[in-house]
Amino acid sequence: MTKSGSVAAVDLGATSGRVIVGHVDADGVRMEHVARFPNGPVTLHERDREALHWDVVDLDRQVTAGLRDAFGRHPSIASIGIDSWAVDYALLREGRLLGLPYHYRDARHEQGVGPVHAKVPAAELYARNGLQHLPFNTVFQLAADPTAPLADRALLVPDLLGYWLTGVEAAERTNASTTGLLNATSRGWDPAVRAGARLASGLLPTLRDPGDRLGPLLPSVADAVGGQAPVTLVGSHDTASAVVAVPATEDDFAYISSGTWSLVGVELDAPVLTDAAREANCTNEGGVDGRVRFLKNVSGLWLLSESVRTWERGGEAVDLEALLASAAAVTAPVPVFDVADESFTPPGDMPARIATWCTEHGLSAPASRAEFVRSILESLATAYASTLETITAVTRRDVRQVHIVGGGSQNRLLCQLTADRTGLPVLAGPVEATALGNVLVQARAAGLGGLGGASLEALRRTVAQAVEPVRYTPRGMSLPVPRSTPRRRMSV
């Protein structure tokens, strides 16, 4: 008889967090949204500037409240798993938080690049960690952090929350792979990179893998949430969990995990550390079951959401659906800009920055909000196509379809433009891929729904048998009407 049960997924993004209960049985998975709460940077005044931080204390409070709601509805929850965005960390001394973690969009990280490269040159660093150069990678952030010498432990955000829930310090390996401090080949902390960043030898915790049990809830936490369940490590980097839930039945796929950022890549069995990969600025990040997510980190719907926030600060509410419809109706050419330009990284007036970029590059800036949105989505789709072309050239991987998962899979115009620009069919969905991947790894570890011991491919078949993604065909080919039809019982 197939064992059924429920698990709680804590899924934290750069703009919001949620607690979702996954009910798993022989018929599939049903996802129940229990709590949703905002998340975003907070500004603290330092001696000579304003700095961006994460309010992890409030996040912990919101997670606790969400878990309390989850146990209130389902007292027999079998497990809890946590995922979040990558690279950002908290510093502790004797178990106590030294301050709110810096936000990766805070500019101070730029001060860490030079000192690290002086000790570990860029080519050697890539040969060790296999990471795309991004100035906010954890290794550079820590090198620029004046508090680091005072700390005896650094924990990435989901590891910090897991520590506050269980009292156990650990580093989940998929998220650790985004730090720049993990060796891409050995999958252990790299002592040469750690020394190059001038970090104490004991600063980085023991590495653990998805599916490992972190520990039971502390008694005080169990009292606060009204229940007891172990915390199970999942792919705590949200993209690692999202890739688990790609509904692929063959290995000839590329994925785009689309949200604030767009993670565009393929899944491999081993890292690619060639000069060509380094020069293309591709990254090798850890996946569930030891897989490698070979990808590039491309700007995402941050460009659109920050534009909407700018317009709404003017006092007028923006109807996003209506705005996307008007963008789809634009027939005049719009400028395609470089979404990777550093001017688009910090928060602020995104339409003004896009207009400035266009002017500086001899292009006419968009003339209306609809044209700005169309320009953003055309530029993202162009970046996706270029990135996939680079990745397939470096890996010699045959890609025949693109899966878009996450919030961006709901953006019909972006999905269609991606199909048009790549010349490949796009399969969009599931939207809650990250939470679903989180749930599936927990269910496998707990032996729920007949998933105990299942391979990664079997987990994906579970998704593919449950939900048919929306299909977009490159225009110029036979274009079926997009549809999304559940096959088995799964609500995602």
C-alpha positions, -999 to 999 in steps of 0.1 A, spaced: 0 0 0 14 34 -10 21 56 19 5 90 18 12 122 38 19 159 38 50 180 39 55 218 42 76 237 17 90 271 27 98 289 -5 115 323 -2 120 346 -32 136 380 -36 101 397 -35 79 373 -16 78 342 5 53 314 9 45 283 29 29 256 9 17 222 21 22 193 -4 -2 164 0 13 133 -16 -4 100 -23 -6 74 -51 -26 98 -73 1 125 -73 6 158 -54 -18 184 -44 -3 218 -34 -21 239 -8 -10 275 -3 -11 283 34 7 316 37 22 343 15 41 374 27 62 401 11 100 402 11 124 428 -1 154 449 8 155 472 38 178 502 39 201 508 69 222 539 74 259 531 77 286 557 85 290 570 50 262 555 29 228 538 28 231 500 26 207 473 14 200 444 38 175 415 42 153 415 73 158 379 81 144 384 116 110 393 100 114 364 75 118 340 105 87 354 121 67 350 89 80 315 84 70 306 119 36 320 115 32 301 82 42 269 97 18 275 126 -10 278 100 2 247 83 2 226 115 -31 241 124 -46 227 93 -26 195 91 -11 183 124 6 153 109 29 171 86 58 147 80 86 171 70 96 207 64 119 219 36 133 254 30 146 270 -3 155 305 -11 175 327 -35 213 322 -36 245 338 -25 234 359 5 245 349 40 243 358 76 273 360 100 271 346 135 294 344 165 287 318 191 253 312 175 242 349 176 234 370 145 260 398 141 237 419 119 211 418 91 226 401 60 236 423 31 214 422 0 232 411 -31 222 443 -49 241 463 -23 271 479 -41 297 471 -15 305 436 -30 324 453 -58 352 460 -33 358 423 -28 365 413 -65 400 428 -67 414 414 -35 401 379 -43 415 379 -79 448 392 -65 451 360 -46 433 336 -70 434 349 -106 401 348 -125 411 318 -147 423 298 -117 392 307 -97 370 294 -125 390 262 -128 383 257 -91 347 268 -86 333 268 -122 312 298 -115 301 326 -138 317 358 -127 291 379 -109 305 405 -85 279 396 -59 290 360 -56 293 351 -19 331 349 -21 334 385 -31 307 396 -7 325 380 22 359 395 11 343 429 12 324 424 45 341 442 74 322 420 99 335 387 85 366 386 107 344 389 138 323 358 129 328 322 136 301 309 112 286 320 79 252 305 69 233 311 37 198 323 41 180 289 40 207 274 62 202 302 87 165 296 89 171 258 92 195 266 121 169 287 139 143 259 135 165 230 146 197 244 162 218 225 136 244 243 115 249 229 80 254 241 44 232 225 18 253 216 -12 233 230 -41 232 265 -25 268 262 -14 277 257 -50 266 293 -57 290 309 -33 322 305 -53 338 288 -23 329 252 -33 352 232 -56 332 222 -87 350 189 -90 354 176 -54 321 193 -43 338 203 -10 349 236 3 380 248 -16 407 258 9 426 279 -17 396 300 -25 387 304 12 422 315 19 422 339 -11 391 356 4 409 357 38 382 337 56 388 318 88 390 280 83 360 273 106 337 299 91 320 275 66 298 247 81 296 210 73 282 203 38 250 182 35 230 170 6 193 173 -5 173 145 11 194 145 43 175 151 75 188 182 93 170 176 126 138 179 145 123 213 155 137 228 187 112 224 215 106 261 216 99 262 179 76 232 181 56 250 208 55 281 186 42 263 155 20 238 173 36 207 159 67 186 154 84 174 122 120 171 110 135 196 87 146 178 55 172 194 33 160 200 -3 176 218 -32 178 249 -10 189 271 -39 154 278 -54 166 270 -89 179 236 -79 144 228 -66 127 243 -97 148 222 -121 136 190 -102 101 199 -113 108 205 -150 82 181 -166 107 167 -191 105 131 -203 137 132 -224 171 147 -218 171 170 -249 157 200 -230 169 234 -218 153 251 -189 146 287 -180 137 293 -143 120 326 -147 114 350 -119 133 381 -106 162 365 -124 162 341 -153 184 310 -149 190 297 -184 207 263 -188 209 226 -193 215 197 -169 248 178 -170 264 149 -152 297 167 -147 310 203 -147 324 220 -178 355 239 -168 370 247 -202 384 280 -213 355 283 -237 330 279 -207 349 305 -187 351 330 -216 314 326 -222 308 333 -185 288 302 -180 284 287 -145 284 252 -130 260 250 -101 250 220 -81 218 202 -87 198 175 -68 214 140 -69 248 154 -78 237 168 -112 253 200 -126 231 229 -136 252 244 -164 237 278 -169 240 316 -172 223 340 -148 204 364 -170 184 393 -158 147 385 -154 113 400 -147 130 423 -122 132 448 -151 94 447 -155 85 447 -118 108 475 -111 94 495 -140 59 489 -126 70 500 -92 84 532 -107 51 540 -125 31 532 -94 52 556 -73 37 583 -95 4 576 -78 -13 556 -105 -21 518 -101 -9 496 -129 -30 468 -143 -3 444 -154 -26 421 -174 -38 451 -194 -3 464 -198 9 431 -212 -20 430 -236 -12 464 -249 25 454 -252 14 423 -273 -5 447 -296 26 469 -303 35 466 -340 62 493 -343 98 482 -338 110 486 -302 147 488 -291 164 456 -279 188 465 -251 215 446 -231 196 433 -201 230 424 -185 241 460 -183 251 468 -147 230 500 -147 199 477 -144 210 459 -113 201 483 -84 166 493 -75 153 526 -90 137 542 -120 141 514 -146 123 531 -175 146 561 -172 176 538 -172 164 519 -202 158 552 -220 193 564 -211 208 531 -224 190 535 -257 201 571 -261 237 562 -253 236 535 -279 220 555 -307 185 540 -304 152 556 -300 138 551 -265 103 535 -261 76 562 -263 49 546 -241 45 522 -213 34 495 -237 65 500 -258 87 499 -226 71 465 -217 75 452 -252 111 463 -253 118 446 -219 103 413 -230 119 414 -265 153 421 -249 148 392 -224 138 368 -251 168 379 -272 191 373 -242 176 339 -237 182 329 -273 218 342 -273 225 324 -240 211 291 -252 232 294 -284 263 299 -263 255 270 -239 248 245 -267 280 255 -284 301 251 -253 284 218 -242 277 204 -276 243 195 -262 214 189 -286 185 210 -273 151 204 -289 127 221 -265 128 248 -238 110 245 -205 101 277 -188 91 272 -151 83 297 -123 64 329 -124 76 339 -158 58 309 -173 25 328 -169 38 357 -191 23 345 -224 40 372 -244 75 364 -230 70 327 -236 59 333 -272 88 357 -279 112 332 -264 99 305 -288 102 330 -317 137 341 -308 151 306 -301 132 289 -329 124 261 -304 91 250 -289 86 264 -254 67 244 -227 56 267 -200 48 256 -164 45 246 -137 43 280 -121 52 268 -86 80 246 -98 103 256 -69 78 246 -42 69 215 -62 106 204 -64 109 211 -27 79 189 -20 91 161 -43 125 158 -26 109 157 8 83 132 -3 111 109 -17 130 112 16 99 103 36 88 75 12 55 92 4 34 85 -27 56 56 -38 85 80 -44 109 65 -20 142 58 -38 128 74 -70 154 87 -95 153 124 -106 139 113 -139 111 95 -121 103 126 -101 100 145 -134 78 119 -149 55 124 -119 52 160 -129 49 153 -166 21 128 -160 2 152 -139 3 185 -158 5 193 -194 24 226 -199 13 254 -221 30 249 -255 42 278 -276 55 271 -312 78 296 -330 56 317 -352 60 308 -388 53 272 -379 20 255 -371 8 272 -339 -16 253 -318 -39 271 -293 -20 272 -260 -36 250 -234 -29 236 -200 -48 204 -191 -43 184 -159 -37 147 -166 -37 133 -131 -47 149 -98 -21 175 -92 -27 211 -82 5 232 -86 
